[in-house]
Amino acid sequence: MQKSRRKVIGATGAAVLAANLAPTRAFAQAAPIKIGMSMPQTGGLGGGGQAALVALRMWVDDVNAKGGLLGRKVEFTAYDDQSNPANTPGIYTKLLDVDKVDLLIAPYATVPTAPIMPLVKQRGKLLMGNFSFQVNSKVKHDMWFNNAPWADAEGWSEGFVAAGKAAGAKTIALLAADQEFAQNLANGARSLLEKQGLKKVYDQNYPPATTDFSSVVRAIRSAKPDMVFVASYPNDSVAIVKAAHEIGLGSQVKLFGGAMVGLQFTPIMMNLGSLLNGIVNYNTYVPGMKLPGIEVFFKRYEVRAKEAKVDPLGFYLPPFNYAIGQMLEQAITATKSIEDRAIADYLRKNEMQTVVGPVRFDANGERANQRVITIQFRGVKDKDLDQFRTPGKQVIIHPAGDAIGKVITPYDKARKA
């Protein structure tokens, strides 16, 4: 198992050091607060994981520059789980038994997180979730708190389905990876379809190792759906978009997209370029959204991302990972404790103020005030990074409070918009 361990020290630069001499002396006298996690830094989720780590280390630097937490330095340890869920239980056992960390953050994504849920619950540890989806629905751990802006599966698909129905769609094709995350999303979409009276004309799962989607796209085309909803992971999303572009989905298709993870990552957006045009997909943040302090965060992030040679924009995961640190900081400061139960009780009862807006949690540790947006790619050019920095290339069409435009249909027309 490849691993990397980073200890992040605070106080960068002479001025900051001079301003924090007292906290620095306190660091020498008190044991550090140890925070640990695994994060996919290689493999299919590695690009997003590396960007998320930049944001987490920014927070550690920031909090240590202010004197740490409770007068103690924060030390941060992150191991590479290689995007492999088989690795995460061993990593978290090591974090608890060997590294003796005080607090845990979950790895990015559902599939690597699900295997550690029973362990964390058994050990009675707080776990800050990291863009997972419904991993606590069966375990019911009362010290789980997910940083993601969603709560239920319908939140991912309601904008897509609403736009399709408004355009006159009556039938839909569903394609989903045969793993927990995608199946949870697909099940949410299926439930919503029944309520909306839409007819399924194709419903297929594919093995996670699939790389060639040409036969799948041909089957979807033959079914002649009005909408094509896809629940996929990053590598799959790229392959599906390319296959759909090469083979075609049919002129009757009004909407294509849905819950495709990866289309939010800058490297993937740059890779696909104009092939993104017309796709309607979920997202969490795009330029133009009003969030407190988000512009300042991204200016600072871009500097660090350039140094680390990771996603230069970091719209998807980084601000939500920085928010994990902010939530821990607020709870620890308020309770004057790093005891798991005390922090959990505070998080459950209070609204946290973060760079991604106010965060409240429901009984399952998911967002009580979810804010998932649905966007449509328009006018995207090939090999142009700067185009994604400004509003207009990812037009928010749902929810109404965030919307800046209406969906363009059918898909073939939207591809040329």
PyMOL commands that set and color helices and strands:
alter all, ss='L'
color gray80, all
select helices_A, chain A and resi 14-19+21-29+46-65+88-97+110-123+154-166+180-196+214-223+234-247+266-276+294-308+318-335+340-349+386-389+411-414
alter helices_A, ss='H'
color red, helices_A
select strands_A, chain A and resi 33-39+74-80+103-105+127-129+144-146+171-177+199-206+227-232+255-260+280-283+352-354+357-359+373-377+394-398
alter strands_A, ss='S'
color yellow, strands_A
deselect
rebuild
show_as cartoon
